[in-house]
Amino acid sequence: MALRLARGIEKRPGETVELIGELVRQGQFLSHPHTRKNWRAELTVASSLLDRDTYGDWLAAGAKSAAERAREEVAARLAKAEVPPLPPAVEAALDDIMLAEARRAGMSALPDGPPGR
């Protein structure tokens, strides 16, 4: 956001007082084609992993680093994720691949699996 602020206001073709007047007359801004076209370049939507608390509030909340917050976010998303089971044919094919690799490494079976499968 600081870099965007430092960049300043840039004059672009078509961006005039008329555009602002049109926005005011229409009574909308967010759905205007100009906004939809340019908002990603002009606005920064910060991640929820960034902490905007004061230093004291951050300390009181546990002083978690961005990496800690990211790990927690990943864990929460994975806990909510519903992964459908693999089709039996795909599961069997993967087991066969793993068993072949296990045998190549001198094992007769996969760990925690039935012998020979």
Biopython code that builds the backbone (N, CA, C, O; Angstrom):
import numpy as np
from Bio.PDB.StructureBuilder import StructureBuilder

atoms = [
    (1, "MET", "N", (0.831, -1.189, 0.000)),
    (1, "MET", "CA", (0.000, 0.000, 0.000)),
    (1, "MET", "C", (0.874, 1.250, 0.000)),
    (1, "MET", "O", (0.545, 2.254, -0.632)),
    (2, "ALA", "N", (1.997, 1.172, 0.723)),
    (2, "ALA", "CA", (2.896, 2.321, 0.757)),
    (2, "ALA", "C", (3.500, 2.586, -0.615)),
    (2, "ALA", "O", (3.638, 3.738, -1.025)),
    (3, "LEU", "N", (3.858, 1.520, -1.324)),
    (3, "LEU", "CA", (4.406, 1.692, -2.667)),
    (3, "LEU", "C", (3.373, 2.306, -3.602)),
    (3, "LEU", "O", (3.712, 3.141, -4.441)),
    (4, "ARG", "N", (2.110, 1.898, -3.460)),
    (4, "ARG", "CA", (1.059, 2.475, -4.297)),
    (4, "ARG", "C", (0.899, 3.954, -3.983)),
    (4, "ARG", "O", (0.723, 4.768, -4.890)),
    (5, "LEU", "N", (0.960, 4.303, -2.718)),
    (5, "LEU", "CA", (0.849, 5.701, -2.321)),
    (5, "LEU", "C", (2.020, 6.510, -2.879)),
    (5, "LEU", "O", (1.839, 7.629, -3.359)),
    (6, "ALA", "N", (3.210, 5.941, -2.813)),
    (6, "ALA", "CA", (4.395, 6.638, -3.319)),
    (6, "ALA", "C", (4.333, 6.829, -4.835)),
    (6, "ALA", "O", (4.892, 7.789, -5.366)),
    (7, "ARG", "N", (3.656, 5.918, -5.526)),
    (7, "ARG", "CA", (3.528, 6.029, -6.981)),
    (7, "ARG", "C", (2.719, 7.260, -7.385)),
    (7, "ARG", "O", (2.915, 7.809, -8.469)),
    (8, "GLY", "N", (1.833, 7.680, -6.530)),
    (8, "GLY", "CA", (1.052, 8.876, -6.800)),
    (8, "GLY", "C", (-0.096, 8.645, -7.760)),
    (8, "GLY", "O", (-0.417, 7.511, -8.113)),
    (9, "ILE", "N", (-0.711, 9.745, -8.177)),
    (9, "ILE", "CA", (-1.851, 9.688, -9.094)),
    (9, "ILE", "C", (-1.317, 9.804, -10.509)),
    (9, "ILE", "O", (-0.596, 10.745, -10.841)),
    (10, "GLU", "N", (-1.675, 8.849, -11.325)),
    (10, "GLU", "CA", (-1.205, 8.828, -12.706)),
    (10, "GLU", "C", (-2.329, 9.261, -13.640)),
    (10, "GLU", "O", (-3.475, 8.844, -13.476)),
    (11, "LYS", "N", (-2.004, 10.083, -14.601)),
    (11, "LYS", "CA", (-2.984, 10.493, -15.609)),
    (11, "LYS", "C", (-3.082, 9.392, -16.640)),
    (11, "LYS", "O", (-2.078, 8.947, -17.196)),
    (12, "ARG", "N", (-4.294, 8.963, -16.885)),
    (12, "ARG", "CA", (-4.541, 7.930, -17.884)),
    (12, "ARG", "C", (-5.559, 8.445, -18.887)),
    (12, "ARG", "O", (-6.408, 9.271, -18.552)),
    (13, "PRO", "N", (-5.474, 7.959, -20.105)),
    (13, "PRO", "CA", (-6.456, 8.387, -21.114)),
    (13, "PRO", "C", (-7.869, 8.024, -20.655)),
    (13, "PRO", "O", (-8.121, 6.915, -20.184)),
    (14, "GLY", "N", (-8.762, 8.963, -20.801)),
    (14, "GLY", "CA", (-10.157, 8.704, -20.477)),
    (14, "GLY", "C", (-10.520, 8.962, -19.023)),
    (14, "GLY", "O", (-11.703, 8.991, -18.683)),
    (15, "GLU", "N", (-9.544, 9.148, -18.168)),
    (15, "GLU", "CA", (-9.846, 9.396, -16.758)),
    (15, "GLU", "C", (-9.923, 10.906, -16.547)),
    (15, "GLU", "O", (-8.904, 11.589, -16.443)),
    (16, "THR", "N", (-11.128, 11.395, -16.490)),
    (16, "THR", "CA", (-11.328, 12.831, -16.394)),
    (16, "THR", "C", (-12.438, 13.126, -15.411)),
    (16, "THR", "O", (-13.020, 12.236, -14.793)),
    (17, "VAL", "N", (-12.701, 14.392, -15.296)),
    (17, "VAL", "CA", (-13.795, 14.837, -14.446)),
    (17, "VAL", "C", (-15.115, 14.232, -14.926)),
    (17, "VAL", "O", (-16.017, 13.990, -14.123)),
    (18, "GLU", "N", (-15.228, 13.988, -16.237)),
    (18, "GLU", "CA", (-16.447, 13.397, -16.782)),
    (18, "GLU", "C", (-16.705, 12.012, -16.186)),
    (18, "GLU", "O", (-17.848, 11.661, -15.897)),
    (19, "LEU", "N", (-15.646, 11.232, -16.004)),
    (19, "LEU", "CA", (-15.803, 9.901, -15.423)),
    (19, "LEU", "C", (-16.354, 10.013, -14.010)),
    (19, "LEU", "O", (-17.274, 9.284, -13.640)),
    (20, "ILE", "N", (-15.800, 10.910, -13.231)),
    (20, "ILE", "CA", (-16.289, 11.093, -11.861)),
    (20, "ILE", "C", (-17.739, 11.569, -11.884)),
    (20, "ILE", "O", (-18.561, 11.108, -11.093)),
    (21, "GLY", "N", (-18.046, 12.483, -12.784)),
    (21, "GLY", "CA", (-19.431, 12.944, -12.914)),
    (21, "GLY", "C", (-20.367, 11.807, -13.269)),
    (21, "GLY", "O", (-21.474, 11.722, -12.737)),
    (22, "GLU", "N", (-19.936, 10.936, -14.158)),
    (22, "GLU", "CA", (-20.762, 9.788, -14.549)),
    (22, "GLU", "C", (-20.999, 8.867, -13.350)),
    (22, "GLU", "O", (-22.112, 8.383, -13.143)),
    (23, "LEU", "N", (-19.964, 8.633, -12.578)),
    (23, "LEU", "CA", (-20.100, 7.777, -11.392)),
    (23, "LEU", "C", (-21.090, 8.376, -10.399)),
    (23, "LEU", "O", (-21.916, 7.667, -9.824)),
    (24, "VAL", "N", (-20.999, 9.668, -10.208)),
    (24, "VAL", "CA", (-21.902, 10.341, -9.265)),
    (24, "VAL", "C", (-23.335, 10.285, -9.792)),
    (24, "VAL", "O", (-24.259, 9.987, -9.035)),
    (25, "ARG", "N", (-23.528, 10.569, -11.079)),
    (25, "ARG", "CA", (-24.876, 10.526, -11.659)),
    (25, "ARG", "C", (-25.496, 9.139, -11.562)),
    (25, "ARG", "O", (-26.685, 9.008, -11.271)),
    (26, "GLN", "N", (-24.693, 8.096, -11.806)),
    (26, "GLN", "CA", (-25.215, 6.736, -11.766)),
    (26, "GLN", "C", (-25.403, 6.241, -10.338)),
    (26, "GLN", "O", (-26.120, 5.270, -10.098)),
    (27, "GLY", "N", (-24.762, 6.906, -9.403)),
    (27, "GLY", "CA", (-24.919, 6.529, -8.003)),
    (27, "GLY", "C", (-24.277, 5.194, -7.662)),
    (27, "GLY", "O", (-24.675, 4.535, -6.702)),
    (28, "GLN", "N", (-23.302, 4.803, -8.433)),
    (28, "GLN", "CA", (-22.594, 3.552, -8.148)),
    (28, "GLN", "C", (-21.141, 3.708, -8.552)),
    (28, "GLN", "O", (-20.797, 4.543, -9.389)),
    (29, "PHE", "N", (-20.303, 2.900, -7.950)),
    (29, "PHE", "CA", (-18.880, 2.984, -8.224)),
    (29, "PHE", "C", (-18.273, 1.593, -8.433)),
    (29, "PHE", "O", (-17.547, 1.365, -9.401)),
    (30, "LEU", "N", (-18.578, 0.670, -7.518)),
    (30, "LEU", "CA", (-17.925, -0.637, -7.540)),
    (30, "LEU", "C", (-18.270, -1.472, -8.765)),
    (30, "LEU", "O", (-17.437, -2.253, -9.225)),
    (31, "SER", "N", (-19.466, -1.327, -9.297)),
    (31, "SER", "CA", (-19.850, -2.147, -10.444)),
    (31, "SER", "C", (-19.572, -1.462, -11.782)),
    (31, "SER", "O", (-19.851, -2.034, -12.836)),
    (32, "HIS", "N", (-19.036, -0.268, -11.752)),
    (32, "HIS", "CA", (-18.753, 0.455, -12.997)),
    (32, "HIS", "C", (-17.633, -0.268, -13.758)),
    (32, "HIS", "O", (-16.678, -0.731, -13.134)),
    (33, "PRO", "N", (-17.726, -0.375, -15.075)),
    (33, "PRO", "CA", (-16.696, -1.068, -15.863)),
    (33, "PRO", "C", (-15.280, -0.539, -15.608)),
    (33, "PRO", "O", (-14.329, -1.319, -15.568)),
    (34, "HIS", "N", (-15.134, 0.762, -15.439)),
    (34, "HIS", "CA", (-13.816, 1.350, -15.183)),
    (34, "HIS", "C", (-13.234, 0.814, -13.876)),
    (34, "HIS", "O", (-12.049, 0.489, -13.806)),
    (35, "THR", "N", (-14.063, 0.724, -12.853)),
    (35, "THR", "CA", (-13.597, 0.211, -11.565)),
    (35, "THR", "C", (-13.205, -1.250, -11.691)),
    (35, "THR", "O", (-12.138, -1.652, -11.228)),
    (36, "ARG", "N", (-14.056, -2.038, -12.309)),
    (36, "ARG", "CA", (-13.764, -3.473, -12.456)),
    (36, "ARG", "C", (-12.477, -3.691, -13.242)),
    (36, "ARG", "O", (-11.733, -4.633, -12.968)),
    (37, "LYS", "N", (-12.213, -2.832, -14.211)),
    (37, "LYS", "CA", (-11.016, -2.971, -15.037)),
    (37, "LYS", "C", (-9.743, -2.602, -14.259)),
    (37, "LYS", "O", (-8.697, -3.215, -14.474)),
    (38, "ASN", "N", (-9.814, -1.629, -13.378)),
    (38, "ASN", "CA", (-8.603, -1.064, -12.773)),
    (38, "ASN", "C", (-8.375, -1.372, -11.297)),
    (38, "ASN", "O", (-7.295, -1.075, -10.786)),
    (39, "TRP", "N", (-9.331, -1.947, -10.598)),
    (39, "TRP", "CA", (-9.191, -2.023, -9.146)),
    (39, "TRP", "C", (-8.016, -2.876, -8.702)),
    (39, "TRP", "O", (-7.376, -2.549, -7.702)),
    (40, "ARG", "N", (-7.707, -3.961, -9.408)),
    (40, "ARG", "CA", (-6.597, -4.819, -8.974)),
    (40, "ARG", "C", (-5.262, -4.087, -9.022)),
    (40, "ARG", "O", (-4.399, -4.316, -8.174)),
    (41, "ALA", "N", (-5.087, -3.216, -9.997)),
    (41, "ALA", "CA", (-3.842, -2.468, -10.101)),
    (41, "ALA", "C", (-3.773, -1.337, -9.088)),
    (41, "ALA", "O", (-2.682, -0.899, -8.725)),
    (42, "GLU", "N", (-4.913, -0.864, -8.631)),
    (42, "GLU", "CA", (-4.940, 0.316, -7.767)),
    (42, "GLU", "C", (-5.134, 0.013, -6.289)),
    (42, "GLU", "O", (-4.674, 0.770, -5.435)),
    (43, "LEU", "N", (-5.805, -1.079, -5.982)),
    (43, "LEU", "CA", (-6.101, -1.374, -4.585)),
    (43, "LEU", "C", (-5.369, -2.619, -4.132)),
    (43, "LEU", "O", (-5.116, -3.525, -4.926)),
    (44, "THR", "N", (-5.036, -2.660, -2.880)),
    (44, "THR", "CA", (-4.416, -3.836, -2.293)),
    (44, "THR", "C", (-5.360, -4.375, -1.231)),
    (44, "THR", "O", (-5.722, -3.669, -0.291)),
    (45, "VAL", "N", (-5.749, -5.620, -1.390)),
    (45, "VAL", "CA", (-6.566, -6.275, -0.385)),
    (45, "VAL", "C", (-5.610, -7.162, 0.403)),
    (45, "VAL", "O", (-5.181, -8.214, -0.072)),
    (46, "ALA", "N", (-5.291, -6.728, 1.592)),
    (46, "ALA", "CA", (-4.285, -7.428, 2.395)),
    (46, "ALA", "C", (-4.808, -8.769, 2.890)),
    (46, "ALA", "O", (-6.002, -8.941, 3.138)),
    (47, "SER", "N", (-3.904, -9.694, 3.024)),
    (47, "SER", "CA", (-4.220, -11.028, 3.515)),
    (47, "SER", "C", (-4.619, -10.963, 4.989)),
    (47, "SER", "O", (-4.181, -10.086, 5.732)),
    (48, "SER", "N", (-5.454, -11.907, 5.386)),
    (48, "SER", "CA", (-5.827, -11.985, 6.802)),
    (48, "SER", "C", (-4.650, -12.446, 7.648)),
    (48, "SER", "O", (-4.716, -12.403, 8.877)),
    (49, "LEU", "N", (-3.583, -12.882, 7.011)),
    (49, "LEU", "CA", (-2.395, -13.302, 7.757)),
    (49, "LEU", "C", (-1.598, -12.110, 8.268)),
    (49, "LEU", "O", (-0.782, -12.253, 9.179)),
    (50, "LEU", "N", (-1.827, -10.940, 7.692)),
    (50, "LEU", "CA", (-1.158, -9.745, 8.182)),
    (50, "LEU", "C", (-1.872, -9.253, 9.429)),
    (50, "LEU", "O", (-3.101, -9.208, 9.485)),
    (51, "ASP", "N", (-1.096, -8.893, 10.406)),
    (51, "ASP", "CA", (-1.655, -8.446, 11.676)),
    (51, "ASP", "C", (-1.666, -6.921, 11.711)),
    (51, "ASP", "O", (-0.624, -6.283, 11.568)),
    (52, "ARG", "N", (-2.833, -6.350, 11.898)),
    (52, "ARG", "CA", (-2.940, -4.893, 11.928)),
    (52, "ARG", "C", (-3.161, -4.356, 13.344)),
    (52, "ARG", "O", (-3.452, -3.175, 13.529)),
    (53, "ASP", "N", (-3.021, -5.227, 14.330)),
    (53, "ASP", "CA", (-3.190, -4.797, 15.712)),
    (53, "ASP", "C", (-2.028, -3.918, 16.141)),
    (53, "ASP", "O", (-0.974, -3.902, 15.504)),
    (54, "THR", "N", (-2.233, -3.195, 17.217)),
    (54, "THR", "CA", (-1.124, -2.469, 17.804)),
    (54, "THR", "C", (-0.153, -3.487, 18.383)),
    (54, "THR", "O", (-0.503, -4.654, 18.563)),
    (55, "TYR", "N", (1.044, -3.054, 18.669)),
    (55, "TYR", "CA", (2.052, -3.965, 19.219)),
    (55, "TYR", "C", (1.564, -4.578, 20.528)),
    (55, "TYR", "O", (1.737, -5.775, 20.754)),
    (56, "GLY", "N", (0.960, -3.766, 21.386)),
    (56, "GLY", "CA", (0.444, -4.265, 22.657)),
    (56, "GLY", "C", (-0.662, -5.284, 22.479)),
    (56, "GLY", "O", (-0.687, -6.304, 23.168)),
    (57, "ASP", "N", (-1.582, -5.015, 21.552)),
    (57, "ASP", "CA", (-2.666, -5.972, 21.274)),
    (57, "ASP", "C", (-2.111, -7.262, 20.676)),
    (57, "ASP", "O", (-2.596, -8.351, 20.984)),
    (58, "TRP", "N", (-1.097, -7.140, 19.825)),
    (58, "TRP", "CA", (-0.467, -8.307, 19.228)),
    (58, "TRP", "C", (0.174, -9.177, 20.311)),
    (58, "TRP", "O", (0.035, -10.400, 20.306)),
    (59, "LEU", "N", (0.881, -8.520, 21.243)),
    (59, "LEU", "CA", (1.490, -9.259, 22.359)),
    (59, "LEU", "C", (0.416, -9.941, 23.203)),
    (59, "LEU", "O", (0.555, -11.109, 23.567)),
    (60, "ALA", "N", (-0.644, -9.214, 23.510)),
    (60, "ALA", "CA", (-1.710, -9.767, 24.352)),
    (60, "ALA", "C", (-2.421, -10.939, 23.680)),
    (60, "ALA", "O", (-2.939, -11.824, 24.360)),
    (61, "ALA", "N", (-2.446, -10.945, 22.347)),
    (61, "ALA", "CA", (-3.124, -12.016, 21.610)),
    (61, "ALA", "C", (-2.219, -13.220, 21.368)),
    (61, "ALA", "O", (-2.616, -14.172, 20.695)),
    (62, "GLY", "N", (-1.002, -13.181, 21.915)),
    (62, "GLY", "CA", (-0.114, -14.333, 21.783)),
    (62, "GLY", "C", (1.112, -14.101, 20.928)),
    (62, "GLY", "O", (1.944, -15.000, 20.803)),
    (63, "ALA", "N", (1.253, -12.933, 20.337)),
    (63, "ALA", "CA", (2.434, -12.561, 19.550)),
    (63, "ALA", "C", (2.764, -13.583, 18.469)),
    (63, "ALA", "O", (3.922, -13.965, 18.302)),
    (64, "LYS", "N", (1.748, -14.023, 17.739)),
    (64, "LYS", "CA", (1.970, -15.024, 16.697)),
    (64, "LYS", "C", (2.605, -14.392, 15.466)),
    (64, "LYS", "O", (2.229, -13.299, 15.041)),
    (65, "SER", "N", (3.573, -15.103, 14.909)),
    (65, "SER", "CA", (4.208, -14.646, 13.678)),
    (65, "SER", "C", (3.289, -14.927, 12.496)),
    (65, "SER", "O", (2.308, -15.662, 12.617)),
    (66, "ALA", "N", (3.617, -14.335, 11.359)),
    (66, "ALA", "CA", (2.844, -14.595, 10.144)),
    (66, "ALA", "C", (2.927, -16.078, 9.783)),
    (66, "ALA", "O", (1.951, -16.659, 9.310)),
    (67, "ALA", "N", (4.082, -16.682, 10.002)),
    (67, "ALA", "CA", (4.237, -18.114, 9.704)),
    (67, "ALA", "C", (3.323, -18.955, 10.597)),
    (67, "ALA", "O", (2.715, -19.919, 10.132)),
    (68, "GLU", "N", (3.228, -18.594, 11.868)),
    (68, "GLU", "CA", (2.333, -19.325, 12.780)),
    (68, "GLU", "C", (0.879, -19.165, 12.348)),
    (68, "GLU", "O", (0.117, -20.132, 12.337)),
    (69, "ARG", "N", (0.498, -17.932, 11.992)),
    (69, "ARG", "CA", (-0.879, -17.698, 11.541)),
    (69, "ARG", "C", (-1.151, -18.464, 10.247)),
    (69, "ARG", "O", (-2.252, -18.978, 10.049)),
    (70, "ALA", "N", (-0.151, -18.542, 9.366)),
    (70, "ALA", "CA", (-0.312, -19.282, 8.111)),
    (70, "ALA", "C", (-0.496, -20.769, 8.391)),
    (70, "ALA", "O", (-1.360, -21.409, 7.791)),
    (71, "ARG", "N", (0.310, -21.327, 9.299)),
    (71, "ARG", "CA", (0.156, -22.748, 9.642)),
    (71, "ARG", "C", (-1.234, -23.017, 10.204)),
    (71, "ARG", "O", (-1.864, -24.015, 9.856)),
    (72, "GLU", "N", (-1.711, -22.134, 11.067)),
    (72, "GLU", "CA", (-3.045, -22.299, 11.645)),
    (72, "GLU", "C", (-4.126, -22.213, 10.568)),
    (72, "GLU", "O", (-5.101, -22.964, 10.602)),
    (73, "GLU", "N", (-3.956, -21.309, 9.625)),
    (73, "GLU", "CA", (-4.925, -21.160, 8.541)),
    (73, "GLU", "C", (-4.959, -22.413, 7.673)),
    (73, "GLU", "O", (-6.034, -22.886, 7.302)),
    (74, "VAL", "N", (-3.789, -22.949, 7.351)),
    (74, "VAL", "CA", (-3.725, -24.179, 6.550)),
    (74, "VAL", "C", (-4.391, -25.321, 7.306)),
    (74, "VAL", "O", (-5.179, -26.071, 6.730)),
    (75, "ALA", "N", (-4.080, -25.455, 8.593)),
    (75, "ALA", "CA", (-4.670, -26.534, 9.399)),
    (75, "ALA", "C", (-6.191, -26.395, 9.450)),
    (75, "ALA", "O", (-6.908, -27.389, 9.336)),
    (76, "ALA", "N", (-6.682, -25.177, 9.619)),
    (76, "ALA", "CA", (-8.137, -24.956, 9.680)),
    (76, "ALA", "C", (-8.797, -25.298, 8.352)),
    (76, "ALA", "O", (-9.867, -25.906, 8.327)),
    (77, "ARG", "N", (-8.163, -24.911, 7.246)),
    (77, "ARG", "CA", (-8.742, -25.212, 5.934)),
    (77, "ARG", "C", (-8.728, -26.713, 5.657)),
    (77, "ARG", "O", (-9.686, -27.264, 5.115)),
    (78, "LEU", "N", (-7.632, -27.366, 6.036)),
    (78, "LEU", "CA", (-7.557, -28.812, 5.824)),
    (78, "LEU", "C", (-8.574, -29.549, 6.683)),
    (78, "LEU", "O", (-9.142, -30.553, 6.254)),
    (79, "ALA", "N", (-8.806, -29.052, 7.897)),
    (79, "ALA", "CA", (-9.778, -29.692, 8.785)),
    (79, "ALA", "C", (-11.188, -29.603, 8.210)),
    (79, "ALA", "O", (-12.005, -30.500, 8.419)),
    (80, "LYS", "N", (-11.473, -28.519, 7.482)),
    (80, "LYS", "CA", (-12.807, -28.335, 6.900)),
    (80, "LYS", "C", (-12.960, -29.001, 5.547)),
    (80, "LYS", "O", (-14.077, -29.218, 5.078)),
    (81, "ALA", "N", (-11.826, -29.330, 4.913)),
    (81, "ALA", "CA", (-11.873, -29.872, 3.553)),
    (81, "ALA", "C", (-12.490, -31.260, 3.550)),
    (81, "ALA", "O", (-12.172, -32.100, 4.392)),
    (82, "GLU", "N", (-13.356, -31.481, 2.613)),
    (82, "GLU", "CA", (-13.957, -32.788, 2.434)),
    (82, "GLU", "C", (-13.406, -33.374, 1.139)),
    (82, "GLU", "O", (-13.749, -32.938, 0.039)),
    (83, "VAL", "N", (-12.550, -34.365, 1.300)),
    (83, "VAL", "CA", (-11.933, -34.997, 0.142)),
    (83, "VAL", "C", (-12.680, -36.287, -0.158)),
    (83, "VAL", "O", (-12.749, -37.177, 0.690)),
    (84, "PRO", "N", (-13.234, -36.393, -1.344)),
    (84, "PRO", "CA", (-13.960, -37.627, -1.678)),
    (84, "PRO", "C", (-12.986, -38.799, -1.770)),
    (84, "PRO", "O", (-11.827, -38.613, -2.142)),
    (85, "PRO", "N", (-13.441, -39.990, -1.439)),
    (85, "PRO", "CA", (-12.551, -41.149, -1.535)),
    (85, "PRO", "C", (-12.168, -41.423, -2.989)),
    (85, "PRO", "O", (-12.912, -41.104, -3.917)),
    (86, "LEU", "N", (-10.996, -42.019, -3.160)),
    (86, "LEU", "CA", (-10.558, -42.374, -4.509)),
    (86, "LEU", "C", (-11.418, -43.505, -5.048)),
    (86, "LEU", "O", (-11.860, -44.365, -4.285)),
    (87, "PRO", "N", (-11.654, -43.516, -6.324)),
    (87, "PRO", "CA", (-12.336, -44.674, -6.913)),
    (87, "PRO", "C", (-11.494, -45.929, -6.648)),
    (87, "PRO", "O", (-10.266, -45.856, -6.668)),
    (88, "PRO", "N", (-12.130, -47.066, -6.405)),
    (88, "PRO", "CA", (-11.389, -48.287, -6.089)),
    (88, "PRO", "C", (-10.306, -48.630, -7.113)),
    (88, "PRO", "O", (-9.235, -49.098, -6.729)),
    (89, "ALA", "N", (-10.554, -48.413, -8.386)),
    (89, "ALA", "CA", (-9.559, -48.729, -9.417)),
    (89, "ALA", "C", (-8.318, -47.848, -9.274)),
    (89, "ALA", "O", (-7.198, -48.323, -9.458)),
    (90, "VAL", "N", (-8.508, -46.585, -8.950)),
    (90, "VAL", "CA", (-7.374, -45.668, -8.771)),
    (90, "VAL", "C", (-6.596, -46.060, -7.525)),
    (90, "VAL", "O", (-5.366, -46.095, -7.541)),
    (91, "GLU", "N", (-7.312, -46.353, -6.448)),
    (91, "GLU", "CA", (-6.649, -46.768, -5.210)),
    (91, "GLU", "C", (-5.829, -48.043, -5.440)),
    (91, "GLU", "O", (-4.698, -48.139, -4.963)),
    (92, "ALA", "N", (-6.387, -49.021, -6.164)),
    (92, "ALA", "CA", (-5.671, -50.268, -6.442)),
    (92, "ALA", "C", (-4.435, -50.001, -7.300)),
    (92, "ALA", "O", (-3.380, -50.591, -7.066)),
    (93, "ALA", "N", (-4.556, -49.117, -8.291)),
    (93, "ALA", "CA", (-3.405, -48.799, -9.145)),
    (93, "ALA", "C", (-2.295, -48.139, -8.340)),
    (93, "ALA", "O", (-1.119, -48.445, -8.539)),
    (94, "LEU", "N", (-2.656, -47.236, -7.434)),
    (94, "LEU", "CA", (-1.648, -46.599, -6.581)),
    (94, "LEU", "C", (-0.999, -47.617, -5.650)),
    (94, "LEU", "O", (0.214, -47.584, -5.439)),
    (95, "ASP", "N", (-1.800, -48.518, -5.094)),
    (95, "ASP", "CA", (-1.246, -49.582, -4.242)),
    (95, "ASP", "C", (-0.256, -50.427, -5.028)),
    (95, "ASP", "O", (0.805, -50.773, -4.511)),
    (96, "ASP", "N", (-0.590, -50.765, -6.279)),
    (96, "ASP", "CA", (0.305, -51.573, -7.108)),
    (96, "ASP", "C", (1.627, -50.848, -7.346)),
    (96, "ASP", "O", (2.691, -51.464, -7.286)),
    (97, "ILE", "N", (1.567, -49.560, -7.610)),
    (97, "ILE", "CA", (2.785, -48.768, -7.826)),
    (97, "ILE", "C", (3.625, -48.760, -6.549)),
    (97, "ILE", "O", (4.838, -48.963, -6.592)),
    (98, "MET", "N", (2.970, -48.524, -5.419)),
    (98, "MET", "CA", (3.701, -48.475, -4.145)),
    (98, "MET", "C", (4.297, -49.840, -3.809)),
    (98, "MET", "O", (5.425, -49.914, -3.322)),
    (99, "LEU", "N", (3.556, -50.920, -4.060)),
    (99, "LEU", "CA", (4.051, -52.259, -3.777)),
    (99, "LEU", "C", (5.258, -52.578, -4.662)),
    (99, "LEU", "O", (6.235, -53.157, -4.187)),
    (100, "ALA", "N", (5.199, -52.211, -5.920)),
    (100, "ALA", "CA", (6.329, -52.442, -6.817)),
    (100, "ALA", "C", (7.575, -51.715, -6.325)),
    (100, "ALA", "O", (8.676, -52.263, -6.367)),
    (101, "GLU", "N", (7.397, -50.470, -5.855)),
    (101, "GLU", "CA", (8.535, -49.713, -5.317)),
    (101, "GLU", "C", (9.033, -50.327, -4.013)),
    (101, "GLU", "O", (10.239, -50.367, -3.769)),
    (102, "ALA", "N", (8.121, -50.803, -3.180)),
    (102, "ALA", "CA", (8.522, -51.449, -1.921)),
    (102, "ALA", "C", (9.323, -52.706, -2.222)),
    (102, "ALA", "O", (10.343, -52.948, -1.576)),
    (103, "ARG", "N", (8.893, -53.507, -3.179)),
    (103, "ARG", "CA", (9.616, -54.736, -3.548)),
    (103, "ARG", "C", (10.990, -54.400, -4.125)),
    (103, "ARG", "O", (11.966, -55.105, -3.870)),
    (104, "ARG", "N", (11.058, -53.341, -4.889)),
    (104, "ARG", "CA", (12.345, -52.903, -5.441)),
    (104, "ARG", "C", (13.317, -52.528, -4.332)),
    (104, "ARG", "O", (14.533, -52.645, -4.487)),
    (105, "ALA", "N", (12.760, -52.072, -3.204)),
    (105, "ALA", "CA", (13.586, -51.697, -2.053)),
    (105, "ALA", "C", (13.794, -52.870, -1.099)),
    (105, "ALA", "O", (14.364, -52.700, -0.021)),
    (106, "GLY", "N", (13.328, -54.078, -1.496)),
    (106, "GLY", "CA", (13.569, -55.259, -0.680)),
    (106, "GLY", "C", (12.462, -55.597, 0.297)),
    (106, "GLY", "O", (12.649, -56.462, 1.153)),
    (107, "MET", "N", (11.332, -54.954, 0.201)),
    (107, "MET", "CA", (10.208, -55.244, 1.092)),
    (107, "MET", "C", (9.250, -56.215, 0.400)),
    (107, "MET", "O", (9.115, -56.203, -0.823)),
    (108, "SER", "N", (8.597, -57.046, 1.191)),
    (108, "SER", "CA", (7.661, -57.997, 0.590)),
    (108, "SER", "C", (6.229, -57.484, 0.593)),
    (108, "SER", "O", (5.372, -58.027, -0.105)),
    (109, "ALA", "N", (5.966, -56.454, 1.364)),
    (109, "ALA", "CA", (4.608, -55.907, 1.449)),
    (109, "ALA", "C", (4.693, -54.440, 1.842)),
    (109, "ALA", "O", (5.730, -53.953, 2.290)),
    (110, "LEU", "N", (3.585, -53.760, 1.663)),
    (110, "LEU", "CA", (3.499, -52.365, 2.108)),
    (110, "LEU", "C", (3.272, -52.345, 3.618)),
    (110, "LEU", "O", (2.574, -53.207, 4.151)),
    (111, "PRO", "N", (3.854, -51.374, 4.306)),
    (111, "PRO", "CA", (3.592, -51.262, 5.750)),
    (111, "PRO", "C", (2.095, -51.094, 5.998)),
    (111, "PRO", "O", (1.416, -50.393, 5.247)),
    (112, "ASP", "N", (1.590, -51.721, 7.023)),
    (112, "ASP", "CA", (0.185, -51.626, 7.420)),
    (112, "ASP", "C", (-0.761, -52.059, 6.305)),
    (112, "ASP", "O", (-1.909, -51.616, 6.265)),
    (113, "GLY", "N", (-0.308, -52.894, 5.424)),
    (113, "GLY", "CA", (-1.177, -53.373, 4.360)),
    (113, "GLY", "C", (-1.164, -54.877, 4.306)),
    (113, "GLY", "O", (-0.296, -55.509, 4.909)),
    (114, "PRO", "N", (-2.094, -55.461, 3.607)),
    (114, "PRO", "CA", (-2.105, -56.924, 3.498)),
    (114, "PRO", "C", (-0.882, -57.407, 2.724)),
    (114, "PRO", "O", (-0.440, -56.727, 1.798)),
    (115, "PRO", "N", (-0.323, -58.568, 3.080)),
    (115, "PRO", "CA", (0.848, -59.091, 2.375)),
    (115, "PRO", "C", (0.541, -59.260, 0.891)),
    (115, "PRO", "O", (-0.553, -59.682, 0.514)),
    (116, "GLY", "N", (1.510, -58.929, 0.069)),
    (116, "GLY", "CA", (1.347, -59.090, -1.366)),
    (116, "GLY", "C", (0.461, -58.025, -2.007)),
    (116, "GLY", "O", (0.261, -58.060, -3.221)),
    (117, "ARG", "N", (-0.053, -57.118, -1.265)),
    (117, "ARG", "CA", (-0.902, -56.065, -1.826)),
    (117, "ARG", "C", (-0.527, -54.744, -1.225)),
    (117, "ARG", "O", (-1.122, -53.721, -1.562)),
]
sb = StructureBuilder()
sb.init_structure("model")
sb.init_model(0)
sb.init_chain("A")
sb.init_seg("    ")
for serial, (resi, resn, name, xyz) in enumerate(atoms, 1):
    if name == "N":
        sb.init_residue(resn, " ", resi, " ")
    sb.init_atom(name, np.array(xyz, "f"), 0.0, 1.0, " ", f" {name:<3s}", serial, name[0])
structure = sb.get_structure()
